[in-house]
Amino acid sequence: MPLGSIVEAVVATSDVTAAARFYSRAFQLEVLEDRPGDVLLGVGGSPAGRLRLQTAVDPGLPPPELWEPGPRLLGIYSRNLERTKELVEAAGGTVGPIVTYPYAQSMRECVLRSPDGMWWTVPQVSPRRPSPALDADPDRLHGELHSAVLVVGDVDAALRLFATAGGLKVLFDGTLTGDPFDRMLGLPAEATFRLAFLASEDEAPARFELMQFSGVPDGKVAGRTLGLRRLAFACSGDSVHERLVAAGAESIGPRLVRGPDGVEIELRPVDRQSVPLNAPHPPA
């Protein structure tokens, strides 16, 4: 069985309560589970594209730049970016410029940062991929998680892992540069980036993006414990785990591998519970 959609994105934060409050106020995500140091947010009735917040110790390092390699951004759809900007700023986040660029007919999008330093990309919903949350409620402003973004040093190698071995299909793969992307992402004028957009066969949320930047400052700060740490993909059977390891991933548990640039990939059968970040070896 190939990789399915991203069921959960796991973000480590020093203050789970404050982070959950921000995402509830900014994106109208609902608290689906609430345990000490572990809160699951999502949209009731939407089985995937959920956000899990787990407590981690803050080592006091500066927050990462958007282009720094590693699991870096999450995406969520909005019906109205101006309203999103109001809600995010009222909840304590910062929002970059809203830009328009050619995509099908045209796409409006912005990048924002939550108070805990997490990067988000927010496209307006037309055109869009499937979103059960928005389909079910025409008045809802935001959907469930639309995508998760991994910044890598080598897109081709990452595609061999996630597409060739993992079975995700590639919906887009191209290089982007110049305005308005440099304004939206806060890139140096000479920067370019390659973007590969992947999804499960039914394109259900959350989907998966790979980005590789050129012409940006070098360097990655080691030792960070906060931010996006793990992606739980819907998946059953052992064959995908074996294929991912054969393609270069590091096995760190029966249903868990470490992929490029430090991302942890959990293979989540639909009837299994999540694996805490501090217990990286899940039961078979």
N, C-alpha and C positions, 0 to 999 in steps of 0.2 A: 504494500500500500504506500503511495507517495505521501509527502507532507501535505497536510490540509491547511486550513486558515489558521491564523494566530489566535488562539483562544484567550491567552493572557499575555500582557507585557508586565514584567516585574520591575518595579522601580524601588531602589533603596533610598531611604530618606532619613534624616536625623530626627524629624518630627512628623510622625505619621498623622497625628491629629490635625496639625496645621495644613499638611499637604492635602488630606482628604477634604478639609473645609474649602481650600482653594478650588479644587477640581469640581466639587459640588456646586459652588457658586459660579464659577466661570463657565463650566460646560454642562451643568445640570446632570452630572453623573450621579447615580444613586448608590447608596451604600448597600451592597448585597451581602457582605459578611463583615463582621467587626469583632476581631479578637485582639488581645493585647499585642501591640507591635505588628499587626497584620490586618489590613483593611482591603477588601475587594470592592472596586467601584465598577459600575457598568450601567447598562440600560436593561431594565426588567423585560424579559421576553426575547431579548437578543442573546443567543447562546455563546457568542464569541466576541472578540474585540473588547475585552475587559482589561482593566488596569488594577494591578495588585500593588499595594504600597507595603513595604516591609522596613522595619527599623534597622538602621546600620549606624555605626559610629562614624562621626565626621572627623576625618584626619586633618582638617584645617587647610586643605589644598585649594587653590583657586579653581573655580568652575571651568569646565572645558570649553574651548572654542567650538563653534558649530562644525568646523572642518576637521577637528581632531579625530583620528581613527578610533573606532570603537562603536558600540551601540549608542546612538547619539540622539535621535529624534523620534517623536511619535506624531502621528497625524490624526486629525479629526475633521469631519465635514462640518461646515456651517451653512445655513441658509442665508445669513446676512452678516457679512464681515464687520460692518460698522457696529452692529449690535454686539458681536463677539468682542470687539475691541473695548467697548464700554464695560462689559462685564468683567473681562480679564483685568483691565486696569483698576476697576473698583475693588477687585479681589486681591490686588497687590502685584499683579504681573506686569510685564512690559511687552509692548506690541510694536513690531517694525512696520515699515510702510506697506500699504495694500497696493499690489501691483496687478497689472493685466498683461497676459501674454498669449500668443496663439496656441491653442490646443483644441482640436476639433474646430469649433468656431472661435471661442476665446475662454480663458480661465482667469479668475481672480483668486488671489492667494496672499497670505501673509505668514510671517514667521514670528513666533512669540516665545517668551521665556517665563516660566513660572517662578514664584519666589524662591523655590528650592534649587533653581538653576537648570531645570529640565527644559530642553528645547522642544518646541512644537511647530509643526507646519499645518496650516489651516486653509484648505481650498474651499471656495464656495461651490455649492452642490450641483451646478449644471455646466457640463455633463458630469456624470459620476458613475462609479461602480456600485454594485449592490450595497444597500444599507437597510437591514430589517428595521432598525430603530426609526429611520426617517420614513420608510414606507408605511409603517404602522401608525404614524402620527404626523399628519400634514402641518401641524402647528409647532412641532418640535424644532428648536433652533439647531441643536447639535446631534450628531449621530453617536454611535459607539466608536471605538477606535477604528480609523480608516486604514492606517498603515503603521509600520515600524521601520525605522531607517538605520541601517548599519553603514558607517563610513569605513571603508576598507583601503588597504594599500594596493590591492590588485583585484579589480572587478572580474577579470577573466577567471582567476583562481576561485573566487567566491561563486561564480556561476557554475563552475564545474562541481562544486560542493552542493549548492542548493537546487540547481536546475537539473544537471545531469544525474547526480547521485540522489538528490532529494525528491526530484520529480515535479518541482514547481514549474509552471510555464512562464515564459518571458513575454510580457505584454509590450514592453518598450525597452530599448537599449540605445542610447545616443549621448552625444557630447553637447553641452550647453555652455554658453559664454555670453558676456556682455550684459547690457541693460535689457530687461529689468531684473535679471537674476542676481547680478552683483548687488543691487540695492536691496532686494528682498532678503538675501542671505548675509549681507554685510561683508562681501568679499572684496579683496583688492581688485583694482580695475583690470589687472592682467590675468586674473584667475580664470580657470575653466574647470568644469567638472563633468564627469561621466555619470549618468544615471541609468540604472537598470531597474525596471519595475516588474515584480514577480507576483504571482497569485496561484492559488489552488485551482483545480480544474473548473470549479463553479464560481470562482472569483469572489467568494464570500469574504467578508471582513474577519479579522484584519489582514491586510495584504503586506507585502514585504518589499522594501526598496534597498538597493545598494548604491552608494555614492563613493566616488573617488575624485579627490581634488588635486589640481595642479596649480602652481603659482601662488600658493598660500604659505605662510610661515611654517617652518618645520618644527617638529618636536611634539612629544606626547609626555604628559606628566604621569609618572608611574605612581601606584599606590592609592589611586582613587577608589573609594568604596561606595560612593553615592552615585545616583543617576540610574539610567536604564541598564539593567544587568542581565536579564534573562527573557527569552521569548519561548512561550509554550505553544507548540504547534499541535493541532489535532493530528493524531497518528496512531495506528494500531499495528501490532506485529513487530517482530524483531528485525525484519529485513532492512528497513530504512536505517536503523542504528548501525547495522553491519556495513551498509553501503556508505554511510557518512564517514565512518571510521576508515574504511578502505580508501576514501577520497581525501583523507588528510585530517579529519576532525579527531579530537582527543576524547576518548571515552572516559567519563568521570562518574559513571553510574550506569545501571541497567537501562535507564530511559533518559540519560543525560549525556550530552557531549559538549565540548568546548570548540567553537568554530573560530573563524578568522577574527583577529583583532579583539580577542577576549570575550566575545559574546557566548553566553551559555544558551544552549538549545535543549529544551525539554520536549520529549516526545510524549504527548498527553493522550492516552486513551480517554474516550469521552466519559467513562465511568470512574475515572480516578481523580483523587483530590490533588491539589497543587503540592509541590515540593518546596519547603522553605529554603531560603537562600543559605541559612546556616546549617542545613542538613542536605548537602549536595549529593548524597548517595541514596537515591530512592529505592524502595523495595522493588523486587522483581515482580 
